[in-house]
Amino acid sequence: MLKNYLKIALRNLWKHKLFSGINIFGLGAAIGASLLLMLTALQQFSFDRFHQNGDHIYRAYLESYRSRGLERAANMPTPLQPILEEEIAGLEHAIRWRGGRAVVEYEGERYQTGIRYTDPAFFQLFSFQLLEGGPVRVLASPNS
């Protein structure tokens, strides 16, 4: 019986080549788009879940209306952090994290390297392992 169904299906595919091709292409495109959407969602929900407080970590976005339309970015003005901590009930920490490039001099040689700077509360929220030192001491003073 299954052999009969396959024979009829192949006969119809062969008889209506254009419509069959369009349908098969559409099915493949839909499956591909669904997989891509699912993988994107899985990646977005996987951020910061390996931290001890992973279920309490959120990323804030700033929406602004420009001439090109609505723009959404995770970049916030630096003075906004203390205001967020004061104004939003239930917010324990708001962490500023910035990156850039700088010239660093070590033992008489200069290196251009990427740098990152953040607030002292960074290690209260994130549970990264340090290669050296402790989380309390590492961001205790400016330029440390």
Residue pairs with C-beta under 8 A, 6 or more apart in sequence:
12 20
13 20
47 59
48 54
48 57
48 126
49 55
51 57
51 125
51 126
51 127
51 128
52 127
53 125
53 126
53 127
56 92
57 125
57 126
59 74
60 74
60 76
60 84
60 94
61 72
61 73
61 74
62 72
62 73
62 74
62 75
62 76
63 70
63 71
63 72
64 70
64 71
64 73
65 71
76 96
78 96
78 98
81 94
81 95
81 96
81 119
82 94
84 91
84 94
85 91
85 93
85 94
92 125
93 119
93 121
93 124
93 125
95 118
95 119
95 121
95 122
95 125
95 126
96 118
96 119
97 116
97 117
97 118
97 119
97 122
98 116
98 117
98 118
99 114
99 115
99 116
99 117
100 114
100 115
101 112
101 113
101 114
101 115
102 112
102 113
102 115
103 110
103 111
103 112
104 110
104 111
104 112
104 113
104 115
105 111
118 139
119 139
120 139
120 140
122 139
123 135
123 136
123 138
123 139
124 135
130 138
137 144
138 144
